[in-house]
């Protein structure tokens, strides 16, 4: 193979790799579920920051001993705001009564299994399927 053809081949491979999203590439390696759970852990802890609301606080920091096990919300200046939730439910092991598929669908659509959006301050996420399934897999892995 000539140097010119070799360079063109390298450029084409690099362009193809750049056009594939990191999530798509990651999904190729999620053979046994461990990569999927690791991706979900990263999204929960570093992107969506779920522990900020779904974990109780100790000195204004999420309590690692009760990680994602539900918490009272203190966003209310004095009195409750009607459209704000007062409590963030436990999501460790999945929210009570929800399947892994329902959690993923919720994160994709921003609507609960009943079709209603979550109460503030919970964002109505619109994650892509790969991210939503990774988050649901990670949360499910935390079941006790």
VMD Tcl script that builds the backbone (N, CA, C; Angstrom):
set m [mol new atoms 432]
animate dup $m
set s [atomselect $m all]
$s set {name element resname resid chain x y z} {
  {N N UNK 1 A 0.861 -1.169 0.000}
  {CA C UNK 1 A 0.000 0.000 0.000}
  {C C UNK 1 A 0.907 1.232 0.000}
  {N N UNK 2 A 0.554 2.182 -0.824}
  {CA C UNK 2 A 1.363 3.394 -0.908}
  {C C UNK 2 A 1.142 4.259 0.329}
  {N N UNK 3 A 2.086 5.168 0.586}
  {CA C UNK 3 A 1.958 6.088 1.729}
  {C C UNK 3 A 0.710 6.936 1.588}
  {N N UNK 4 A 0.404 7.352 0.377}
  {CA C UNK 4 A -0.776 8.201 0.144}
  {C C UNK 4 A -2.053 7.444 0.503}
  {N N UNK 5 A -2.171 6.206 0.038}
  {CA C UNK 5 A -3.366 5.402 0.356}
  {C C UNK 5 A -3.447 5.113 1.856}
  {N N UNK 6 A -2.306 4.864 2.469}
  {CA C UNK 6 A -2.272 4.624 3.906}
  {C C UNK 6 A -2.780 5.851 4.661}
  {N N UNK 7 A -2.325 7.041 4.276}
  {CA C UNK 7 A -2.779 8.287 4.923}
  {C C UNK 7 A -4.277 8.468 4.730}
  {N N UNK 8 A -4.767 8.214 3.528}
  {CA C UNK 8 A -6.206 8.349 3.264}
  {C C UNK 8 A -6.982 7.378 4.147}
  {N N UNK 9 A -6.487 6.148 4.265}
  {CA C UNK 9 A -7.142 5.161 5.120}
  {C C UNK 9 A -7.185 5.635 6.573}
  {N N UNK 10 A -6.085 6.158 7.077}
  {CA C UNK 10 A -6.038 6.669 8.459}
  {C C UNK 10 A -7.018 7.822 8.627}
  {N N UNK 11 A -7.068 8.720 7.665}
  {CA C UNK 11 A -8.000 9.857 7.738}
  {C C UNK 11 A -9.440 9.356 7.747}
  {N N UNK 12 A -9.775 8.389 6.915}
  {CA C UNK 12 A -11.132 7.848 6.883}
  {C C UNK 12 A -11.495 7.159 8.196}
  {N N UNK 13 A -10.563 6.419 8.757}
  {CA C UNK 13 A -10.821 5.754 10.047}
  {C C UNK 13 A -11.023 6.796 11.137}
  {N N UNK 14 A -10.189 7.817 11.169}
  {CA C UNK 14 A -10.334 8.878 12.175}
  {C C UNK 14 A -11.657 9.606 12.005}
  {N N UNK 15 A -12.051 9.896 10.772}
  {CA C UNK 15 A -13.327 10.582 10.532}
  {C C UNK 15 A -14.501 9.727 10.972}
  {N N UNK 16 A -14.435 8.423 10.696}
  {CA C UNK 16 A -15.505 7.523 11.113}
  {C C UNK 16 A -15.585 7.452 12.630}
  {N N UNK 17 A -14.447 7.369 13.284}
  {CA C UNK 17 A -14.435 7.306 14.755}
  {C C UNK 17 A -14.969 8.590 15.349}
  {N N UNK 18 A -14.665 9.726 14.761}
  {CA C UNK 18 A -15.135 11.009 15.279}
  {C C UNK 18 A -16.630 11.167 15.105}
  {N N UNK 19 A -17.200 10.513 14.097}
  {CA C UNK 19 A -18.635 10.672 13.842}
  {C C UNK 19 A -19.485 9.786 14.734}
  {N N UNK 20 A -18.873 8.807 15.395}
  {CA C UNK 20 A -19.596 7.938 16.309}
  {C C UNK 20 A -19.581 8.583 17.679}
  {N N UNK 21 A -20.745 8.711 18.289}
  {CA C UNK 21 A -20.788 9.333 19.609}
  {C C UNK 21 A -20.077 8.451 20.619}
  {N N UNK 22 A -19.508 9.036 21.671}
  {CA C UNK 22 A -18.855 8.223 22.696}
  {C C UNK 22 A -19.814 7.231 23.339}
  {N N UNK 23 A -21.090 7.605 23.425}
  {CA C UNK 23 A -22.070 6.712 24.032}
  {C C UNK 23 A -22.260 5.493 23.145}
  {N N UNK 24 A -22.352 5.713 21.820}
  {CA C UNK 24 A -22.514 4.615 20.887}
  {C C UNK 24 A -21.337 3.666 20.924}
  {N N UNK 25 A -20.142 4.190 20.957}
  {CA C UNK 25 A -18.946 3.361 21.047}
  {C C UNK 25 A -18.963 2.598 22.354}
  {N N UNK 26 A -19.323 3.280 23.439}
  {CA C UNK 26 A -19.359 2.639 24.752}
  {C C UNK 26 A -20.323 1.458 24.756}
  {N N UNK 27 A -21.476 1.629 24.128}
  {CA C UNK 27 A -22.477 0.574 24.143}
  {C C UNK 27 A -21.961 -0.703 23.480}
  {N N UNK 28 A -21.028 -0.572 22.547}
  {CA C UNK 28 A -20.470 -1.746 21.889}
  {C C UNK 28 A -19.720 -2.641 22.867}
  {N N UNK 29 A -19.214 -2.079 23.941}
  {CA C UNK 29 A -18.398 -2.834 24.879}
  {C C UNK 29 A -19.167 -3.265 26.125}
  {N N UNK 30 A -20.442 -2.973 26.201}
  {CA C UNK 30 A -21.240 -3.311 27.381}
  {C C UNK 30 A -21.739 -4.748 27.284}
  {N N UNK 31 A -20.826 -5.686 27.124}
  {CA C UNK 31 A -21.182 -7.084 26.940}
  {C C UNK 31 A -21.812 -7.698 28.188}
  {N N UNK 32 A -21.212 -7.475 29.345}
  {CA C UNK 32 A -21.702 -8.127 30.556}
  {C C UNK 32 A -22.448 -7.178 31.481}
  {N N UNK 33 A -22.681 -5.965 31.053}
  {CA C UNK 33 A -23.421 -5.009 31.860}
  {C C UNK 33 A -22.552 -4.142 32.748}
  {N N UNK 34 A -21.297 -4.531 32.986}
  {CA C UNK 34 A -20.470 -3.734 33.890}
  {C C UNK 34 A -20.143 -2.374 33.287}
  {N N UNK 35 A -19.884 -2.313 31.993}
  {CA C UNK 35 A -19.619 -1.024 31.358}
  {C C UNK 35 A -20.870 -0.155 31.380}
  {N N UNK 36 A -22.020 -0.774 31.184}
  {CA C UNK 36 A -23.286 -0.046 31.214}
  {C C UNK 36 A -23.504 0.562 32.595}
  {N N UNK 37 A -23.251 -0.188 33.631}
  {CA C UNK 37 A -23.407 0.297 34.996}
  {C C UNK 37 A -22.389 1.394 35.296}
  {N N UNK 38 A -21.163 1.224 34.835}
  {CA C UNK 38 A -20.143 2.261 35.035}
  {C C UNK 38 A -20.560 3.553 34.339}
  {N N UNK 39 A -21.106 3.446 33.145}
  {CA C UNK 39 A -21.591 4.638 32.422}
  {C C UNK 39 A -22.730 5.282 33.206}
  {N N UNK 40 A -23.645 4.476 33.716}
  {CA C UNK 40 A -24.752 5.004 34.514}
  {C C UNK 40 A -24.263 5.684 35.781}
  {N N UNK 41 A -23.285 5.082 36.453}
  {CA C UNK 41 A -22.712 5.678 37.667}
  {C C UNK 41 A -22.134 7.051 37.344}
  {N N UNK 42 A -21.396 7.136 36.251}
  {CA C UNK 42 A -20.817 8.415 35.841}
  {C C UNK 42 A -21.918 9.451 35.588}
  {N N UNK 43 A -22.955 9.071 34.866}
  {CA C UNK 43 A -24.032 10.015 34.553}
  {C C UNK 43 A -24.768 10.468 35.816}
  {N N UNK 44 A -25.063 9.535 36.708}
  {CA C UNK 44 A -25.780 9.864 37.950}
  {C C UNK 44 A -24.944 10.774 38.845}
  {N N UNK 45 A -23.664 10.432 39.001}
  {CA C UNK 45 A -22.824 11.133 39.972}
  {C C UNK 45 A -22.159 12.397 39.434}
  {N N UNK 46 A -21.875 12.447 38.134}
  {CA C UNK 46 A -21.096 13.563 37.603}
  {C C UNK 46 A -21.822 14.448 36.601}
  {N N UNK 47 A -22.907 13.975 36.045}
  {CA C UNK 47 A -23.625 14.767 35.049}
  {C C UNK 47 A -24.967 15.221 35.609}
  {N N UNK 48 A -25.841 14.283 35.915}
  {CA C UNK 48 A -27.166 14.637 36.428}
  {C C UNK 48 A -27.123 15.085 37.886}
  {N N UNK 49 A -26.083 14.681 38.613}
  {CA C UNK 49 A -25.896 15.069 40.017}
  {C C UNK 49 A -27.110 14.683 40.879}
  {N N UNK 50 A -27.612 13.472 40.676}
  {CA C UNK 50 A -28.818 13.005 41.358}
  {C C UNK 50 A -28.705 13.048 42.877}
  {N N UNK 51 A -27.503 12.807 43.400}
  {CA C UNK 51 A -27.306 12.773 44.846}
  {C C UNK 51 A -27.561 14.103 45.525}
  {N N UNK 52 A -27.511 15.183 44.791}
  {CA C UNK 52 A -27.755 16.502 45.388}
  {C C UNK 52 A -29.169 16.625 45.963}
  {N N UNK 53 A -30.120 15.963 45.359}
  {CA C UNK 53 A -31.495 16.013 45.863}
  {C C UNK 53 A -31.955 14.689 46.476}
  {N N UNK 54 A -31.512 13.574 45.908}
  {CA C UNK 54 A -32.017 12.272 46.327}
  {C C UNK 54 A -31.239 11.651 47.480}
  {N N UNK 55 A -30.286 12.394 48.054}
  {CA C UNK 55 A -29.548 11.923 49.230}
  {C C UNK 55 A -29.689 12.948 50.344}
  {N N UNK 56 A -29.869 12.479 51.599}
  {CA C UNK 56 A -29.904 13.444 52.704}
  {C C UNK 56 A -28.551 14.146 52.841}
  {N N UNK 57 A -28.561 15.293 53.474}
  {CA C UNK 57 A -27.335 16.099 53.602}
  {C C UNK 57 A -26.764 16.023 55.009}
  {N N UNK 58 A -25.439 16.080 55.055}
  {CA C UNK 58 A -24.691 16.272 56.290}
  {C C UNK 58 A -23.774 17.453 56.016}
  {N N UNK 59 A -23.959 18.529 56.753}
  {CA C UNK 59 A -23.166 19.747 56.547}
  {C C UNK 59 A -23.184 20.182 55.073}
  {N N UNK 60 A -24.396 20.213 54.501}
  {CA C UNK 60 A -24.636 20.643 53.115}
  {C C UNK 60 A -23.983 19.763 52.053}
  {N N UNK 61 A -23.598 18.553 52.405}
  {CA C UNK 61 A -23.035 17.592 51.450}
  {C C UNK 61 A -23.876 16.313 51.480}
  {N N UNK 62 A -24.071 15.658 50.318}
  {CA C UNK 62 A -24.831 14.404 50.326}
  {C C UNK 62 A -24.189 13.374 51.251}
  {N N UNK 63 A -25.017 12.709 52.026}
  {CA C UNK 63 A -24.569 11.689 52.974}
  {C C UNK 63 A -24.214 10.408 52.217}
  {N N UNK 64 A -22.935 10.042 52.172}
  {CA C UNK 64 A -22.544 8.839 51.420}
  {C C UNK 64 A -23.105 7.552 52.015}
  {N N UNK 65 A -23.471 7.567 53.304}
  {CA C UNK 65 A -24.039 6.375 53.939}
  {C C UNK 65 A -25.501 6.158 53.572}
  {N N UNK 66 A -26.139 7.167 52.996}
  {CA C UNK 66 A -27.541 7.072 52.582}
  {C C UNK 66 A -27.688 7.560 51.141}
  {N N UNK 67 A -26.713 7.200 50.319}
  {CA C UNK 67 A -26.623 7.664 48.939}
  {C C UNK 67 A -27.865 7.282 48.135}
  {N N UNK 68 A -28.532 8.276 47.602}
  {CA C UNK 68 A -29.700 8.124 46.721}
  {C C UNK 68 A -30.871 7.432 47.401}
  {N N UNK 69 A -30.942 7.520 48.730}
  {CA C UNK 69 A -32.002 6.845 49.474}
  {C C UNK 69 A -33.145 7.778 49.852}
  {N N UNK 70 A -33.264 8.917 49.167}
  {CA C UNK 70 A -34.373 9.840 49.404}
  {C C UNK 70 A -34.008 10.897 50.421}
  {N N UNK 71 A -34.607 12.077 50.259}
  {CA C UNK 71 A -34.278 13.179 51.171}
  {C C UNK 71 A -35.354 14.257 51.147}
  {N N UNK 72 A -35.477 14.915 52.272}
  {CA C UNK 72 A -36.319 16.101 52.381}
  {C C UNK 72 A -35.684 17.209 51.539}
  {N N UNK 73 A -36.487 17.944 50.789}
  {CA C UNK 73 A -35.964 19.041 49.973}
  {C C UNK 73 A -36.139 20.358 50.719}
  {N N UNK 74 A -35.139 21.182 50.660}
  {CA C UNK 74 A -35.158 22.454 51.389}
  {C C UNK 74 A -34.947 23.631 50.446}
  {N N UNK 75 A -35.693 23.638 49.348}
  {CA C UNK 75 A -35.584 24.733 48.391}
  {C C UNK 75 A -36.566 25.862 48.710}
  {N N UNK 76 A -37.404 25.663 49.675}
  {CA C UNK 76 A -38.502 26.582 49.954}
  {C C UNK 76 A -38.070 27.702 50.900}
  {N N UNK 77 A -38.182 28.937 50.455}
  {CA C UNK 77 A -37.831 30.056 51.346}
  {C C UNK 77 A -38.975 30.347 52.314}
  {N N UNK 78 A -39.000 29.673 53.434}
  {CA C UNK 78 A -40.027 29.935 54.433}
  {C C UNK 78 A -41.212 29.008 54.346}
  {N N UNK 79 A -41.984 29.089 53.280}
  {CA C UNK 79 A -43.161 28.231 53.155}
  {C C UNK 79 A -43.099 27.455 51.843}
  {N N UNK 80 A -43.733 26.286 51.800}
  {CA C UNK 80 A -43.687 25.452 50.598}
  {C C UNK 80 A -44.281 26.156 49.373}
  {N N UNK 81 A -43.700 25.870 48.227}
  {CA C UNK 81 A -44.220 26.356 46.953}
  {C C UNK 81 A -45.067 25.228 46.374}
  {N N UNK 82 A -46.324 25.498 45.981}
  {CA C UNK 82 A -47.241 24.422 45.590}
  {C C UNK 82 A -46.728 23.480 44.505}
  {N N UNK 83 A -45.989 23.956 43.541}
  {CA C UNK 83 A -45.549 23.095 42.447}
  {C C UNK 83 A -44.204 22.426 42.715}
  {N N UNK 84 A -43.601 22.690 43.868}
  {CA C UNK 84 A -42.333 22.059 44.235}
  {C C UNK 84 A -42.581 20.837 45.104}
  {N N UNK 85 A -41.830 19.783 44.845}
  {CA C UNK 85 A -41.890 18.588 45.683}
  {C C UNK 85 A -41.248 18.892 47.031}
  {N N UNK 86 A -41.740 18.281 48.066}
  {CA C UNK 86 A -41.167 18.458 49.399}
  {C C UNK 86 A -40.135 17.381 49.712}
  {N N UNK 87 A -40.167 16.298 48.943}
  {CA C UNK 87 A -39.304 15.156 49.227}
  {C C UNK 87 A -38.839 14.552 47.902}
  {N N UNK 88 A -37.563 14.214 47.823}
  {CA C UNK 88 A -37.016 13.482 46.676}
  {C C UNK 88 A -36.995 12.009 47.064}
  {N N UNK 89 A -37.670 11.156 46.324}
  {CA C UNK 89 A -37.762 9.748 46.720}
  {C C UNK 89 A -36.434 9.006 46.579}
  {N N UNK 90 A -36.381 7.874 47.231}
  {CA C UNK 90 A -35.233 6.981 47.075}
  {C C UNK 90 A -35.218 6.479 45.637}
  {N N UNK 91 A -34.038 6.538 45.021}
  {CA C UNK 91 A -33.882 5.978 43.679}
  {C C UNK 91 A -32.830 4.862 43.673}
  {N N UNK 92 A -32.208 4.610 44.817}
  {CA C UNK 92 A -31.253 3.500 44.936}
  {C C UNK 92 A -32.035 2.202 44.813}
  {N N UNK 93 A -31.688 1.392 43.840}
  {CA C UNK 93 A -32.411 0.147 43.611}
  {C C UNK 93 A -33.644 0.339 42.755}
  {N N UNK 94 A -33.924 1.528 42.315}
  {CA C UNK 94 A -35.048 2.009 41.501}
  {C C UNK 94 A -36.126 2.587 42.420}
  {N N UNK 95 A -36.854 3.582 41.936}
  {CA C UNK 95 A -37.957 4.121 42.733}
  {C C UNK 95 A -38.990 3.028 43.022}
  {N N UNK 96 A -39.634 3.106 44.166}
  {CA C UNK 96 A -40.611 2.092 44.584}
  {C C UNK 96 A -41.686 1.906 43.512}
  {N N UNK 97 A -41.880 0.658 43.110}
  {CA C UNK 97 A -42.929 0.321 42.157}
  {C C UNK 97 A -42.565 0.535 40.693}
  {N N UNK 98 A -41.348 0.978 40.411}
  {CA C UNK 98 A -40.936 1.234 39.024}
  {C C UNK 98 A -40.009 0.119 38.548}
  {N N UNK 99 A -40.170 -0.242 37.299}
  {CA C UNK 99 A -39.250 -1.202 36.682}
  {C C UNK 99 A -38.066 -0.444 36.082}
  {N N UNK 100 A -37.046 -1.188 35.735}
  {CA C UNK 100 A -35.877 -0.584 35.099}
  {C C UNK 100 A -36.290 0.064 33.768}
  {N N UNK 101 A -37.175 -0.583 33.022}
  {CA C UNK 101 A -37.647 -0.034 31.745}
  {C C UNK 101 A -38.439 1.261 31.965}
  {N N UNK 102 A -39.239 1.318 33.029}
  {CA C UNK 102 A -40.010 2.543 33.315}
  {C C UNK 102 A -39.090 3.701 33.679}
  {N N UNK 103 A -38.033 3.427 34.429}
  {CA C UNK 103 A -37.073 4.482 34.777}
  {C C UNK 103 A -36.395 4.995 33.511}
  {N N UNK 104 A -35.960 4.091 32.658}
  {CA C UNK 104 A -35.316 4.508 31.409}
  {C C UNK 104 A -36.278 5.346 30.568}
  {N N UNK 105 A -37.515 4.909 30.455}
  {CA C UNK 105 A -38.515 5.653 29.664}
  {C C UNK 105 A -38.763 7.035 30.266}
  {N N UNK 106 A -38.835 7.112 31.582}
  {CA C UNK 106 A -39.002 8.393 32.276}
  {C C UNK 106 A -37.854 9.345 31.931}
  {N N UNK 107 A -36.641 8.829 31.930}
  {CA C UNK 107 A -35.482 9.667 31.636}
  {C C UNK 107 A -35.408 10.064 30.164}
  {N N UNK 108 A -36.028 9.270 29.309}
  {CA C UNK 108 A -36.076 9.609 27.881}
  {C C UNK 108 A -37.171 10.622 27.566}
  {N N UNK 109 A -38.313 10.499 28.210}
  {CA C UNK 109 A -39.485 11.299 27.845}
  {C C UNK 109 A -39.766 12.459 28.785}
  {N N UNK 110 A -39.281 12.383 30.014}
  {CA C UNK 110 A -39.592 13.408 30.995}
  {C C UNK 110 A -40.964 13.243 31.615}
  {N N UNK 111 A -41.597 12.082 31.404}
  {CA C UNK 111 A -42.918 11.832 31.980}
  {C C UNK 111 A -42.897 10.543 32.795}
  {N N UNK 112 A -43.635 10.539 33.893}
  {CA C UNK 112 A -43.749 9.356 34.747}
  {C C UNK 112 A -44.518 8.264 34.001}
  {N N UNK 113 A -44.531 7.033 34.529}
  {CA C UNK 113 A -45.330 5.988 33.879}
  {C C UNK 113 A -46.808 6.384 33.741}
  {N N UNK 114 A -47.298 7.246 34.608}
  {CA C UNK 114 A -48.672 7.745 34.508}
  {C C UNK 114 A -48.841 8.859 33.488}
  {N N UNK 115 A -47.732 9.294 32.879}
  {CA C UNK 115 A -47.813 10.298 31.828}
  {C C UNK 115 A -47.670 11.739 32.282}
  {N N UNK 116 A -47.417 11.964 33.564}
  {CA C UNK 116 A -47.281 13.343 34.049}
  {C C UNK 116 A -45.813 13.694 34.242}
  {N N UNK 117 A -45.475 14.962 34.080}
  {CA C UNK 117 A -44.081 15.363 34.312}
  {C C UNK 117 A -43.767 15.354 35.807}
  {N N UNK 118 A -42.497 15.271 36.152}
  {CA C UNK 118 A -42.131 15.305 37.573}
  {C C UNK 118 A -42.350 16.704 38.143}
  {N N UNK 119 A -42.517 16.772 39.447}
  {CA C UNK 119 A -42.644 18.073 40.101}
  {C C UNK 119 A -41.270 18.702 40.246}
  {N N UNK 120 A -41.233 20.012 40.137}
  {CA C UNK 120 A -39.980 20.748 40.349}
  {C C UNK 120 A -39.488 20.428 41.754}
  {N N UNK 121 A -38.208 20.429 41.948}
  {CA C UNK 121 A -37.119 20.842 41.083}
  {C C UNK 121 A -36.577 19.733 40.175}
  {N N UNK 122 A -37.259 18.572 40.108}
  {CA C UNK 122 A -36.794 17.486 39.247}
  {C C UNK 122 A -36.932 17.904 37.794}
  {N N UNK 123 A -35.815 17.887 37.052}
  {CA C UNK 123 A -35.915 18.237 35.637}
  {C C UNK 123 A -36.632 17.143 34.850}
  {N N UNK 124 A -37.317 17.529 33.816}
  {CA C UNK 124 A -37.933 16.570 32.897}
  {C C UNK 124 A -36.874 16.205 31.865}
  {N N UNK 125 A -36.035 15.241 32.208}
  {CA C UNK 125 A -34.918 14.857 31.340}
  {C C UNK 125 A -35.401 14.372 29.987}
  {N N UNK 126 A -34.538 14.522 28.997}
  {CA C UNK 126 A -34.744 13.977 27.659}
  {C C UNK 126 A -33.436 13.290 27.238}
  {N N UNK 127 A -33.058 12.286 28.024}
  {CA C UNK 127 A -31.822 11.558 27.732}
  {C C UNK 127 A -32.021 10.684 26.499}
  {N N UNK 128 A -30.926 10.387 25.813}
  {CA C UNK 128 A -31.056 9.420 24.728}
  {C C UNK 128 A -31.170 8.030 25.354}
  {N N UNK 129 A -31.593 7.081 24.544}
  {CA C UNK 129 A -31.881 5.740 25.064}
  {C C UNK 129 A -30.677 5.111 25.768}
  {N N UNK 130 A -29.485 5.233 25.188}
  {CA C UNK 130 A -28.292 4.611 25.776}
  {C C UNK 130 A -28.006 5.177 27.165}
  {N N UNK 131 A -28.090 6.496 27.322}
  {CA C UNK 131 A -27.851 7.108 28.633}
  {C C UNK 131 A -28.939 6.711 29.624}
  {N N UNK 132 A -30.196 6.755 29.194}
  {CA C UNK 132 A -31.305 6.415 30.089}
  {C C UNK 132 A -31.194 4.975 30.578}
  {N N UNK 133 A -30.857 4.063 29.681}
  {CA C UNK 133 A -30.709 2.661 30.075}
  {C C UNK 133 A -29.509 2.462 30.993}
  {N N UNK 134 A -28.445 3.216 30.767}
  {CA C UNK 134 A -27.273 3.122 31.645}
  {C C UNK 134 A -27.608 3.611 33.050}
  {N N UNK 135 A -28.313 4.733 33.147}
  {CA C UNK 135 A -28.710 5.257 34.463}
  {C C UNK 135 A -29.623 4.253 35.168}
  {N N UNK 136 A -30.601 3.730 34.458}
  {CA C UNK 136 A -31.527 2.750 35.066}
  {C C UNK 136 A -30.770 1.504 35.531}
  {N N UNK 137 A -29.805 1.051 34.739}
  {CA C UNK 137 A -29.010 -0.131 35.126}
  {C C UNK 137 A -28.197 0.163 36.385}
  {N N UNK 138 A -27.600 1.337 36.462}
  {CA C UNK 138 A -26.826 1.690 37.653}
  {C C UNK 138 A -27.730 1.771 38.872}
  {N N UNK 139 A -28.847 2.471 38.763}
  {CA C UNK 139 A -29.764 2.590 39.906}
  {C C UNK 139 A -30.240 1.204 40.346}
  {N N UNK 140 A -30.558 0.356 39.392}
  {CA C UNK 140 A -31.001 -1.010 39.714}
  {C C UNK 140 A -29.898 -1.787 40.433}
  {N N UNK 141 A -28.643 -1.525 40.074}
  {CA C UNK 141 A -27.525 -2.230 40.707}
  {C C UNK 141 A -27.375 -1.866 42.179}
  {N N UNK 142 A -28.001 -0.785 42.618}
  {CA C UNK 142 A -27.895 -0.333 44.010}
  {C C UNK 142 A -28.961 -0.956 44.905}
  {N N UNK 143 A -29.736 -1.911 44.387}
  {CA C UNK 143 A -30.789 -2.525 45.199}
  {C C UNK 143 A -30.176 -3.210 46.406}
  {N N UNK 144 A -30.923 -3.162 47.497}
  {CA C UNK 144 A -30.404 -3.710 48.756}
  {C C UNK 144 A -31.068 -5.016 49.119}
}
mol reanalyze $m
mol bondsrecalc $m
mol representation Tube
mol addrep $m
